[in-house]
Amino acid sequence: MAETNAPGGGLEKTRLEGAVTQTELAYRQAELQFWHQYGTEPEERFVELDTLGTTIRVQEVGSGDPILFLHGSPTSGTNFAPLVASLDEFSCLIPDLPPGGLSAPFEISKDNVTTWLDHLVTDTLDAMGVERAHVVASSSGSALAMKAALRAPERVRGVVHLGAPWLVEDIPVPFGEKLLLVPGAWRLLTAVTPGRRMQQSMLKSIGHGKSIEAGRIPEAYWAWSDALFTETGTYAEQMRTLPAFRGSGLDYDPTLKLGADELSRQGPTLVIWGTDEGLASKDDAQSLVDRIPGARLELLADAGHLPWLDFPEEVAASVRSFLGDVE
């Protein structure tokens, strides 16, 4: 297994595939400033995922029981910085899920989409030398967490879903994703990289308008998000993967979705759902929790789809309390 280690931004190090580029330097500088906003500087490793046959970057913060953080799309693991900074009593493992961030390029296709869903979590745990971990997940990361809990329940302890999960039956496909499921539409819709104004509009559409207006999301976040999109290609690369999940019409392949049977076989689960969630309703949240035996639902007032961006300390407290009760 090939692996390299570097502290924090690691600006002087050499990547597995060659020297650090100027665009990567620009991204790393913005990323490090975002981590510093919360008094944190992670270590990082580049590890190989054997089943998927690709290399990913994993950042690490803290020590203690391991938590694997699984982000949604379009973003990277650093999106969890505000939350991770308040959970340093755990060993927080934060991958840039492929394709995206500083992980190696990876194309998700109809041929490998099931492998990606079923093996990404266990491949990552294997590469990090972790036998069993808690999982904190958001959006498409939640689909990966639930797939792992089905396929390898002995590897997954407690699971926390932050916001509406992806690929769950009866949770509707958002309008923006439907557009991306139109054959060839991703090329048009990703021709322009979102600038600051568009990024803010995107966050407002998923329920973060109050936090933006109140200034709860710091400038360091926006500078990092700007750099992620402009310097790494994450936005286009992640958006272009969606057709691999398409079924008939403007919906995802039903064979990839998690239905009542799959939900009934999930382990200990907490769902933290913002009352301003922009991708699904509170009724959807309750329906999800009702189908997972013993699951708990916490509603967080004035929070959106990524509730830790609105109230990181409150979300951290809920995560800490729940995982502390899991055997």
C-alpha positions in Angstrom: 0.0 0.0 0.0 1.5 3.3 -1.1 1.3 6.0 1.5 2.7 9.4 2.3 2.3 11.6 5.4 2.5 15.4 5.8 1.4 17.8 8.5 -1.3 20.4 8.0 -1.1 22.1 4.6 2.0 20.1 3.7 2.9 22.8 1.1 6.5 21.6 0.5 5.7 17.9 0.1 5.7 15.9 -3.1 2.4 14.2 -4.2 2.4 10.6 -5.2 1.9 11.6 -8.8 4.5 14.4 -8.9 5.4 17.8 -7.7 2.8 20.1 -6.1 1.3 22.4 -8.8 0.6 26.1 -8.3 -3.1 25.5 -8.4 -2.7 22.9 -5.6 -0.6 25.4 -3.6 -3.4 28.0 -4.0 -6.0 25.5 -2.9 -3.9 24.3 0.1 -3.3 27.9 1.3 -7.0 28.6 1.4 -7.8 25.3 2.9 -5.3 25.8 5.7 -6.7 29.2 6.5 -10.1 27.6 6.9 -8.8 25.0 9.3 -7.0 27.7 11.2 -10.3 29.5 11.6 -11.2 26.8 14.1 -7.7 26.4 15.7 -7.0 23.1 13.9 -4.3 21.9 11.6 -4.8 18.3 10.4 -2.3 15.6 9.4 -2.8 14.0 6.0 -2.1 10.7 4.2 -2.5 9.5 0.7 -3.6 5.9 0.7 -4.6 3.4 -2.0 -8.1 1.9 -2.1 -7.5 -1.7 -3.2 -11.0 -2.6 -4.6 -11.6 0.7 -6.3 -8.0 0.9 -7.6 -7.5 4.6 -6.8 -5.6 6.9 -4.4 -7.4 9.2 -1.9 -6.3 11.8 0.5 -7.4 11.5 4.1 -6.9 14.2 6.7 -6.7 13.3 10.4 -7.6 15.3 13.5 -7.6 14.3 17.1 -7.1 11.0 18.9 -9.4 8.4 20.4 -12.2 6.3 19.0 -12.2 6.7 15.2 -14.9 8.5 13.3 -15.0 8.4 9.5 -16.5 11.5 8.0 -18.2 11.2 4.6 -19.1 14.4 2.8 -21.6 15.1 0.1 -21.3 16.7 -3.3 -20.0 19.0 -4.6 -17.4 19.5 -1.9 -14.5 17.8 -0.1 -13.7 16.6 3.4 -12.6 20.0 4.6 -16.2 21.0 4.6 -16.4 19.3 8.0 -13.7 21.6 9.5 -16.1 23.5 11.8 -17.5 20.2 13.2 -14.2 18.3 13.5 -12.6 21.0 15.4 -15.1 20.4 18.3 -14.6 16.6 18.2 -10.8 16.3 18.7 -11.4 13.7 21.5 -12.1 11.3 18.6 -9.7 10.3 15.9 -11.4 12.1 13.0 -10.7 10.6 9.6 -11.7 12.9 6.8 -11.3 11.7 3.2 -11.7 13.7 0.1 -14.2 11.2 -1.5 -13.3 10.5 -5.2 -13.6 12.3 -7.4 -12.8 15.5 -5.7 -10.6 17.5 -3.4 -7.0 16.4 -3.5 -7.8 12.7 -4.1 -6.6 11.2 -7.4 -9.0 11.6 -10.5 -11.6 8.8 -10.6 -14.4 8.3 -13.0 -17.6 6.8 -11.7 -19.5 5.0 -14.4 -22.3 2.5 -14.9 -19.7 -0.2 -14.7 -18.3 0.6 -11.3 -21.0 2.6 -9.5 -22.1 -0.4 -7.4 -18.5 -1.1 -6.5 -18.1 2.5 -5.5 -21.1 2.5 -3.3 -20.4 -0.9 -1.7 -16.7 -0.7 -1.1 -15.6 2.9 -0.6 -16.1 2.9 3.2 -14.5 -0.5 3.8 -11.7 0.2 1.4 -10.9 3.4 3.3 -11.0 1.8 6.7 -8.7 -1.0 5.4 -6.3 1.6 4.0 -6.2 3.5 7.2 -5.7 0.3 9.3 -9.0 0.8 11.2 -11.0 -2.3 12.0 -14.2 -0.5 13.2 -15.4 3.1 13.3 -18.3 5.4 13.9 -19.5 7.2 10.8 -20.7 10.8 10.4 -22.1 11.4 7.0 -23.9 14.0 4.9 -26.0 13.8 1.7 -24.3 11.3 -0.7 -22.0 10.4 2.1 -25.0 9.1 4.0 -25.8 6.7 1.1 -22.2 5.3 1.4 -22.6 5.0 5.2 -25.9 3.0 4.9 -24.4 0.8 2.2 -21.5 0.0 4.5 -23.7 -0.7 7.5 -25.5 -3.3 5.3 -22.5 -4.9 3.7 -20.1 -4.9 6.6 -22.0 -4.2 9.9 -19.1 -5.4 11.9 -17.0 -2.5 10.6 -19.6 0.2 11.4 -20.5 1.4 14.9 -22.8 4.3 15.4 -23.9 6.4 12.3 -24.9 10.0 12.4 -26.7 11.4 9.3 -26.5 15.2 9.0 -29.3 16.4 6.8 -31.3 14.6 4.1 -29.5 11.5 2.9 -29.1 10.6 -0.8 -30.5 7.5 -2.6 -33.2 6.8 -0.1 -36.6 5.7 -1.4 -39.4 8.3 -0.8 -37.0 11.2 -0.4 -37.5 13.1 -3.6 -34.8 13.9 -6.1 -34.1 17.7 -5.8 -34.8 19.8 -8.9 -31.2 20.7 -9.5 -30.2 17.0 -9.5 -33.0 16.2 -11.9 -31.5 18.7 -14.4 -28.1 17.0 -14.1 -29.8 13.7 -14.9 -30.9 14.9 -18.3 -28.5 13.2 -20.7 -25.6 15.5 -21.5 -26.9 18.3 -19.3 -24.0 18.2 -16.9 -21.7 19.5 -19.7 -23.8 22.6 -20.0 -24.5 23.1 -16.3 -20.8 22.7 -15.3 -19.4 24.8 -18.2 -19.0 27.7 -15.7 -17.5 27.3 -12.3 -19.7 28.8 -9.6 -18.4 32.0 -8.3 -18.9 33.4 -4.8 -22.4 34.8 -5.5 -23.6 31.5 -7.1 -22.2 29.5 -4.2 -24.0 31.7 -1.7 -27.2 31.2 -3.8 -26.7 27.5 -3.8 -26.3 27.4 0.0 -29.4 29.6 0.5 -31.4 27.2 -1.7 -30.6 24.3 0.7 -31.5 26.2 3.8 -28.5 28.3 4.9 -29.9 31.8 4.2 -30.3 32.8 7.8 -26.7 31.8 8.6 -25.3 33.7 5.6 -27.3 36.8 6.5 -26.2 36.5 10.2 -22.5 36.1 9.3 -22.3 32.7 11.0 -20.4 31.3 8.0 -16.9 32.9 8.1 -15.0 34.5 5.2 -12.5 31.7 5.5 -15.2 29.2 4.4 -16.0 31.2 1.2 -12.3 31.6 0.3 -11.8 27.9 0.7 -14.9 27.0 -1.3 -13.8 29.4 -4.0 -10.4 27.7 -4.2 -12.0 24.2 -4.1 -14.0 25.0 -7.2 -11.5 27.1 -9.1 -8.3 25.2 -8.3 -9.2 21.5 -8.1 -12.0 21.0 -10.6 -14.1 19.3 -7.8 -17.4 20.9 -8.9 -17.4 19.7 -12.5 -15.8 16.3 -11.6 -18.5 15.5 -9.0 -21.4 16.8 -11.0 -20.4 14.7 -14.0 -20.7 11.5 -12.0 -24.5 11.8 -11.5 -25.5 10.1 -14.8 -23.9 6.9 -13.6 -26.6 6.7 -11.0 -29.5 7.4 -13.4 -32.3 5.0 -13.8 -35.3 5.8 -16.1 -36.5 9.3 -16.6 -35.2 11.9 -14.2 -34.7 9.6 -11.2 -31.9 7.4 -9.8 -31.6 3.7 -10.5 -34.0 2.0 -8.1 -31.6 -0.9 -7.7 -29.2 1.5 -6.1 -31.7 3.0 -3.7 -32.2 2.2 0.0 -35.7 0.9 0.6 -37.6 -0.3 3.7 -35.7 -3.6 3.9 -32.3 -1.9 3.8 -33.3 0.7 6.3 -34.7 -1.9 8.7 -31.2 -3.5 8.8 -29.3 -0.3 9.8 -27.5 -0.2 13.2 -27.5 2.6 15.8 -28.5 5.8 14.0 -28.9 9.5 14.8 -30.4 11.8 12.3 -29.8 15.6 12.8 -32.1 17.6 10.5 -32.3 21.3 10.2 -35.7 22.9 10.3 -34.7 24.9 7.2 -33.5 21.8 5.3 -33.9 22.7 1.6 -33.9 19.3 0.0 -36.6 17.4 1.9 -39.2 18.0 4.5 -39.5 17.3 8.2 -42.1 14.6 7.3 -39.3 13.0 5.2 -37.0 13.1 8.2 -39.6 11.4 10.4 -40.4 8.8 7.8 -36.7 8.0 7.5 -36.3 7.6 11.3 -39.4 5.5 11.6 -38.0 2.9 9.2 -34.7 2.5 11.1 -35.2 0.5 14.3 -34.2 2.5 17.3 -33.1 5.6 15.3 -33.2 9.0 16.9 -34.2 12.3 15.3 -33.0 15.7 16.4 -34.4 18.8 14.7 -32.1 21.8 14.8 -33.8 25.2 14.5 -32.8 27.5 11.7 -30.2 25.0 10.3 -30.1 23.9 6.6 -28.9 20.8 4.7 -25.4 21.0 6.2 -26.4 21.8 9.8 -22.8 22.0 11.2 -22.1 25.0 9.0 -24.9 26.8 10.9 -24.3 25.6 14.4 -21.1 23.5 14.7 -20.8 23.3 18.5 -24.5 22.3 18.9 -24.1 19.5 16.2 -20.8 18.4 17.8 -22.5 18.1 21.2 -25.2 15.9 19.8 -22.7 13.7 17.9 -20.6 13.3 21.1 -23.6 12.4 23.2 -25.0 9.9 20.8 -21.7 8.1 20.0 -20.8 8.0 23.7 -23.9 5.8 24.2 -23.0 3.4 21.3 -21.4 0.1 22.4 
